[in-house]
C-alpha cells in the first residue's frame, strides 16, 4: 500500500470530475471479432453505458495486456509479474519484474514491451521464459506505451515532456514531440495514421498525424479534445474509431467519436471505490469476450470486466498464435 500511495503522490492532483448525470466471468466468447469499421458493427447505435460489470481475481496494479497464449498479464504492487487465465488462476512468471507502467504485447514475436518508472527504461519481457532484456534506458519516467503498425514502441515520458518512438529491430530512438506537458496514455486510431496522447499537465488529449508507411510525423500536435481533465491515464480506440479515456484518479471511463465530438460518460463511480486507468480488450480466440474491456482496479488485486458491445480497433499484424 505504501508503494501505491507513493506512486500516486508523484502525480499532479487531478481536477475534480465534473458532475454528470461474482464469480469469475470472462464474458461470451462466441461473438465474431470484426477488425475494421466495415465488418458489421452498428457504430451509430452503441450502448451509451457499460452493459454489465463483473470482477475477478488478478494481478494488476498499473497496466495489463493479453499475451499470445491467452493469459492476462499484469504486475502486482511489488512488481511481480503474473499470468491470469480465464478461470481466474494466476501463475508467477517474473519476480521483481520492474513493471510499473505501460505494458503491451509485441504481436510479431509474442514478447511484451514494458515501461518502467523504477528503472527509467523500456524492457522486452519473454513470458515463456520469465526473462527480460533492456531495450532503451536513460529515459525520464516512461509511462504510456503503444505498439505501432511499424512494429515500433511508441511511448510518453512523464518527466521528460517527450513522446518517443523506439524501433526494436534497428535500436533507433526517435523524438516524436517535446511540446506536450507530461504525456501519459497514448493509442493509435483504427488506421494507425494518428496517435492520440493525453497530456496530463495540460488536461488536453492531443492528436499527432502519422504517415503509416514511413512513420513520419505529419505536422505539429493538435488538440483533439480540449480540457478533457488531468486525471486521464489510459487511452484506447474501438473498431468504430471511437476514442476512450480512463482516469487514474477515479473509476471513470469516457468516450468521444472519431471527430472528437459525441461525448459519452460510460463509467462514473466515486474515487474512493477504485480507479480505472488502463485496460485491454478481450480476444475471442483466446477465451475472452471480444466486446469487453478488462480494466485495472488500481490498488486492488482485481480486474473488472466491462461489456461494451463493440470490439477493439484493427490489429496491425497477425493475431497472436
Beta strands, then each sheet from edge to edge (+ up, - down):
strand 1: 53-57
strand 2: 64-66
strand 3: 72-75
strand 4: 81-84
strand 5: 90-94
strand 6: 103-106
strand 7: 111-116
strand 8: 121-126
strand 9: 131-136
strand 10: 142-147
strand 11: 152-157
strand 12: 162-167
strand 13: 173-177
strand 14: 183-188
strand 15: 194-199
strand 16: 204-209
strand 17: 222-225
strand 18: 232-237
strand 19: 243-247
strand 20: 251-256
strand 21: 264-269
strand 22: 279-281
strand 23: 292-296
strand 24: 302-307
sheet 1: 1+ 24- 23+ 22-
sheet 2: 2+ 3- 4+ 5-
sheet 3: 6+ 7- 8+ 9-
sheet 4: 10+ 11- 12+ 13-
sheet 5: 14+ 15- 16+ 17-
sheet 6: 18+ 19- 20+ 21-
end
